[in-house]
Amino acid sequence: MKIFISWSGDKSKEIASVFKDWIPAVIQAAKPYFSPNDIDKGARWSNEIAKELEASRIGIICLTDDNLKAPWLMFEAGALSKSMEKTRVCPILFGVEPTDLAGPLVQFQAAPFSKDEIHKVIKTINSQLGEASLESTVVDSVFEKWWPDLEEKVNKTLNKDRNRSGSELRSDRELLEEVLKISRTLYVRDREVSATRGSRFPIPSRISIEIIERYMNLVTEILKRYSDTDFLLLVSEHFNQSMKLLFRNLPEEAVDRLSPQWESLSGSLEAVIKEYEEIPF
């Protein structure tokens, strides 16, 4: 039975990864799906995740203080809510309260991370297995054995986040702003040189490849990290234009190698923003 684990942001991602490995230890028939690591390289996120959402019987949403309004998480929560008749959705709260929830999240019965609540989640998963479900006493026994492992790893992640400095938390955004600044500088210089010499600014292909790879890796993380919709719209607005400029002087083999990731990210940005804007609040 497939279980869809939804996350957004570094803290939520680490917790989701822990749950992905832990759940099958308790119930072997459970098959957690954890994006994006389970998506084949080059696959378009929106299509791949839509298939997994449709096939999943259980949805677990890892909610933290930094992702309660994350567009990508809202998209997945909204998709899960559309099939609630056949899907059990289990939002789990890490450092937040049920009263903090908004949007599509309020329709679910969210539970704070605790032994009793996770025990209920495991029982819910087991109940969805039908004839393949385990005896209640077996589930209780296995849960008791594996709960300390889950509690230790989740608390380790939460404590690590509490100890993280403010400068570290800002570094990713600062790095993105640096790349956006580089892209905009290239635009200006390209226009200036074209106007004075009638030719475009020659960007060395090696530097272009480095900038493109750096830019696309950052956009990949942005889709999971940030909840600022205006910020995502800004990224989407400049992303394709920046890529077109940076691709100008690349050798053909580099274009062939980098184009699939560009197309995937562009489609994912458009899908996330579209779905987020259509979600009723």
C-alpha positions in Angstrom: 0.0 0.0 0.0 1.4 3.4 -1.0 1.7 6.2 1.5 2.4 9.8 0.2 4.6 11.8 2.5 4.3 15.6 1.9 6.9 18.0 3.1 8.3 21.5 2.4 11.5 23.1 3.8 14.7 21.5 5.2 13.3 20.7 8.6 10.2 19.1 7.2 12.3 17.2 4.6 14.5 15.6 7.2 11.5 14.6 9.3 9.7 13.2 6.2 12.9 11.2 5.4 12.9 9.7 8.9 9.2 8.7 8.5 9.9 7.1 5.1 12.4 4.8 6.6 10.6 4.2 9.9 7.1 3.3 8.7 8.0 0.1 6.8 10.0 -1.1 9.9 6.6 -1.1 11.7 4.4 -2.2 8.9 6.3 -3.9 6.1 3.4 -3.8 3.6 3.6 0.1 3.7 5.4 1.7 0.8 6.1 5.4 1.5 6.6 7.8 -1.4 8.9 10.7 -0.6 9.5 13.4 -3.3 11.7 14.5 -4.9 14.2 11.7 -4.2 11.8 9.1 -5.5 11.3 10.9 -8.9 13.4 9.7 -11.7 15.9 12.3 -12.9 14.4 14.4 -15.7 10.8 13.5 -14.8 8.4 16.5 -14.7 7.5 16.9 -11.0 3.8 17.8 -11.5 3.1 14.6 -13.6 5.1 12.3 -11.4 3.6 13.5 -8.1 0.1 13.5 -9.5 0.4 9.8 -10.3 1.7 9.1 -6.7 -1.1 11.2 -5.1 -3.7 9.2 -7.1 -2.2 5.9 -6.2 -1.7 6.6 -2.4 -4.2 5.4 0.2 -2.6 7.4 3.1 -1.3 10.9 3.0 1.1 12.1 5.8 1.8 15.9 5.8 4.8 17.0 7.9 3.9 20.5 9.2 6.5 22.8 10.8 6.6 26.4 11.8 8.2 27.4 8.5 6.0 25.6 5.9 2.4 26.3 7.0 1.8 28.4 3.9 4.3 26.8 1.5 2.8 26.7 -2.0 4.1 23.2 -2.9 2.8 21.7 0.3 -0.6 23.5 -0.2 -0.7 22.0 -3.7 -0.2 18.4 -2.4 -2.6 19.0 0.5 -5.2 20.2 -2.0 -4.7 17.2 -4.2 -5.1 14.8 -1.3 -8.3 16.6 -0.2 -9.9 15.9 -3.6 -9.7 12.2 -3.0 -10.5 12.1 0.7 -13.2 9.4 0.2 -10.6 6.9 -0.6 -7.6 8.5 1.1 -6.8 9.0 4.8 -4.9 12.3 5.4 -2.8 12.5 8.5 -1.2 16.0 9.1 1.4 15.8 11.9 2.5 18.9 13.7 6.0 19.6 14.7 6.4 22.6 16.9 3.0 24.2 15.8 -0.5 24.1 17.1 -3.8 23.1 15.2 -4.9 26.7 15.5 -1.9 27.8 13.4 -3.3 26.0 10.3 -4.9 27.8 7.4 -6.2 27.1 3.9 -6.7 23.5 2.8 -5.0 22.3 6.0 -7.8 23.2 8.3 -10.1 20.5 6.9 -7.8 17.8 8.2 -7.7 16.5 11.8 -4.1 17.4 12.6 -2.2 15.8 15.4 0.9 17.0 17.4 3.9 14.7 17.2 3.6 12.4 20.2 3.6 8.7 21.0 -0.2 8.4 21.3 -0.9 10.3 18.0 1.7 8.4 16.0 0.3 5.2 17.4 -3.1 6.3 16.0 -1.5 7.0 12.6 0.1 3.5 12.5 -3.3 2.0 13.4 -4.9 4.0 10.5 -2.3 2.7 8.1 -2.8 -0.9 9.3 -6.6 -0.6 8.9 -6.2 0.4 5.3 -4.5 -2.9 4.5 -7.7 -4.9 4.6 -7.0 -8.6 4.7 -3.3 -8.0 4.8 -3.6 -6.0 8.1 -1.7 -7.1 11.2 -3.4 -8.2 14.4 -3.8 -5.3 16.8 -1.5 -6.9 19.4 1.2 -7.3 16.8 0.9 -3.7 15.7 1.1 -2.5 19.3 4.2 -4.7 20.1 6.1 -3.6 17.0 5.2 0.1 17.5 6.5 -0.1 21.1 9.8 -1.5 19.8 10.3 1.1 17.1 8.9 4.3 18.7 12.0 5.2 20.6 14.0 5.2 17.3 11.5 7.6 15.7 11.3 9.9 18.7 15.1 10.2 18.9 15.6 11.0 15.2 12.7 13.5 15.0 13.8 15.3 18.2 17.4 15.4 16.9 16.2 17.2 13.8 14.0 19.6 15.8 16.9 20.4 18.2 19.3 20.9 15.3 17.0 23.4 13.8 16.6 25.3 17.1 20.4 25.6 17.3 20.9 26.8 13.7 22.0 30.4 13.5 20.1 33.1 11.8 22.9 33.7 9.3 22.7 30.0 8.2 19.0 30.3 7.7 19.5 33.4 5.5 22.3 32.0 3.4 20.1 30.2 0.8 18.1 33.3 0.1 21.2 35.5 -0.1 22.7 33.0 -2.5 19.6 33.1 -4.7 19.6 36.9 -4.7 23.3 36.8 -5.8 22.4 34.6 -8.8 19.4 36.7 -9.7 21.7 39.8 -9.6 24.2 38.0 -11.9 21.3 37.2 -14.3 20.1 40.8 -14.4 23.6 42.1 -14.8 24.0 39.8 -17.9 20.8 41.3 -19.3 22.0 44.8 -18.9 25.4 44.1 -20.4 23.8 42.1 -23.3 21.6 45.0 -24.2 24.4 47.6 -23.9 26.8 45.6 -26.1 24.1 44.8 -28.7 23.2 48.5 -28.9 26.8 49.7 -29.4 28.3 46.9 -31.4 25.3 45.2 -33.0 26.3 41.8 -31.4 25.4 40.1 -28.2 27.7 39.9 -25.2 29.9 36.9 -25.4 29.4 34.9 -22.2 32.1 32.2 -21.9 30.4 28.8 -22.1 32.2 27.4 -19.0 31.0 30.3 -16.8 27.5 30.0 -18.4 27.3 26.3 -17.4 28.4 27.0 -13.9 25.8 29.8 -13.5 23.0 27.7 -15.1 23.7 24.7 -12.8 23.9 26.9 -9.8 20.7 28.7 -10.7 18.7 25.5 -11.4 19.9 23.8 -8.2 18.7 26.9 -6.3 15.3 27.0 -8.0 14.9 23.3 -7.2 15.4 24.0 -3.5 13.1 27.1 -3.7 10.2 25.0 -4.8 10.5 23.2 -1.4 11.9 25.8 0.9 9.9 29.1 0.4 6.3 30.0 1.2 6.4 33.5 -0.2 4.1 33.3 -3.3 5.2 36.7 -4.6 8.8 35.5 -4.3 8.0 32.4 -6.4 6.2 34.6 -9.0 9.3 36.7 -9.3 11.5 33.7 -9.7 9.1 32.3 -12.4 9.0 35.6 -14.2 12.8 35.8 -14.6 13.7 32.1 -14.8 13.0 31.3 -18.4 14.3 34.6 -19.7 17.5 34.1 -17.7 17.9 30.6 -19.0 17.5 31.7 -22.6 20.2 34.3 -22.2 22.6 31.9 -20.5 22.0 29.1 -23.1 23.0 31.4 -26.0 26.6 30.5 -26.2 26.6 26.9 -24.8 28.0 24.1 -26.9 25.4 21.7 -28.3 26.3 18.9 -25.9 25.8 21.2 -22.9 22.4 22.3 -24.2 21.3 18.7 -24.6 22.4 17.8 -21.1 20.9 20.8 -19.3 17.7 21.4 -21.3 15.6 18.5 -19.6 16.2 20.0 -16.1 15.3 23.5 -17.4 12.1 22.2 -18.9 11.2 20.3 -15.8 11.8 23.2 -13.4 9.9 25.6 -15.7 6.9 23.3 -15.8 7.1 22.7 -12.0 7.1 26.4 -11.2 4.1 27.0 -13.5 2.2 24.1 -12.0 2.9 25.0 -8.4 1.9 28.6 -8.8 -1.2 27.7 -10.8 -2.4 25.1 -8.3 -1.7 27.5 -5.4 -3.6 30.3 -6.9 -6.6 28.0 -7.5 -6.8 26.8 -3.9 -9.7 28.5 -2.1 -8.7 30.1 1.2 
